Amino acid sequence: LNAMIAKIYNIQQNYLIGLLKVIIIVGILNTIGLLFLGIDHALFFGFFAAILLIIPYIGVVIGSLVPAVFALATQDNPWYAVGVIAIFMFIQFLEGNFITPKITGDSIGLHPVWVMFALLAGGVLLGFLGLMIAVPLAAVIGVLTRFAISKYKQSSLYKG
């Protein structure tokens, strides 16, 4: 039982480390995109938006609108703001479909498909809260399932 609890603790810790990696990668991508557009304070806005990814849906909206409004105020052409939104939407697509499932899945031992399924199920069942807890909860369920299977195979009921 102590080994199982230690494994759950380790998975939760690895999840947070994976989330930090995602924030750093997305922050770098955001910053590169903003630098490409010539937006001042690109590093700040890039990582500000990346940190807000912790808040599902709302975070990416706030994180992209702030630099877009800044671009409207400081650039001579409103298309810069459109460019900011487009770049952030593209990076959000990459983050949601490739970066997060791969990195968090690898860090907690879940296949990326299971990570995406957990996020989908968590969002449908519990909404905003479900999105926040879906991946760590799926990892805990995986540990508990593997523990139960190993105990069953050690029992006298197993005929394999």
Secondary structure as UniProt FT lines:
FT   HELIX           2..37
FT   TURN            40..41
FT   HELIX           42..51
FT   HELIX           52..54
FT   TURN            56..57
FT   HELIX           58..74
FT   HELIX           79..94
FT   HELIX           95..99
FT   HELIX           100..108
FT   HELIX           112..154
FT   TURN            156..157
//
